[in-house]
Amino acid sequence: SNYGLFNLDEEFFWSESLLRRMEERDSKVRKAKESAQKRWEDYYAKQEQSPVNTNEDVITFDLTLGKPERVTIELFDALGNKIAVVANNIYYSGNHTIQANLLPYSTGLLYYRVMVGGNVRSGVVMVIR
């Protein structure tokens, strides 16, 4: 229009104030996603990585959660078959130590997947007897 109150996008008329609010919302959503990703990267950087080679009977996962989250830890064999679900619970904020018993598994490679909220990390453990 002549007064700049509406925009036309070939199908609809949009008010300037609505477009501005939509842009502000999109900006907030983008910033929130970036902030969440940064927090996850900072969080994971603080976590102790599991040893690549272990002759221990257990593997320990030390987690620090800033808020209650669902934590799932799974073990896989060298062929990618899921062999154990170590944890699949909601944990409160704070420090947690979760251990997986390695005694049932023979010498070789095991893979683990740690899922916290919507974030996933994986790694390899060499079991040595």
FIVO-595261 format. One record per residue (C-alpha): residue in one letter; x, y, z. Coordinates in steps of 0.1 Angstrom, whole numbers, plus 5000, padded with zeros to 4 digits. Last residue first. Example, Ala and Ser with C-alpha at 12.3 -4.5 7.8 and 13.67 -1.06 7.14 Angstrom:
residues 2
s513749895071 a512349555078 
end
This chain:
residues 129
r542344075286 i542244385264 v538944565255 m539544835230 v536845105234 v535545325206 g533545645207 s530145805201 r528446135209 v524846215204 n522746525214 g518946535215 g518746505253 v521946325262 m522846035240 v526045845245 r526945585219 y529545315226 y531645095203 l533444785214 l536644655198 g538344335209 t538844105238 s535643925247 y532544065262 p530643945293 l533144105316 l532744455303 n530344585329 a529244935321 q529545215347 i527645535350 t528945815372 h526746125375 n527346485384 g524546735386 s521146795371 y518746505375 y518946195353 i516246055331 n516945695323 n518245475296 a521545345308 v523945065299 v521844935269 a523844635258 i524844435227 k523644655199 n525044505167 g527444735148 l529744455135 a532444545160 d530044505189 f527844785201 l527344945236 e524545185244 i524245485267 t521045675270 v520645985292 r517346165294 e517946505308 p517346705340 k519347025339 g523047125338 l524146765335 t527746655344 l528446305331 d531246055340 f531045735319 t533045445334 i534045135316 v534144815336 d536244505339 e539444695334 n542044605307 t541144915288 n542445075256 v540745385241 p540045515276 s536645685280 q536746055275 e536346265306 q533646525300 k534546885300 a534546905262 y531146755262 y529647035283 d531347305262 e530047155230 w526647105245 r526547465257 k527647595223 q524947395206 a522347535230 s523547885224 e523447845186 k519947705189 a518847985212 k520348245188 r518448095158 v515248085178 k515648445189 s516348555153 d513348365140 r511248535166 e512548885157 e511948815120 m508348695127 r507749005149 r509049235120 l506849055095 l503849095118 s504549465123 e504849515086 s501549355079 w501449075054 f499149055024 f499048705009 e499648524977 e502148694955 d504148804986 l502349134992 n503649365019 f501349575041 l501549895062 g503850085039 y501450385036 n501050374998 s500050005000 
end
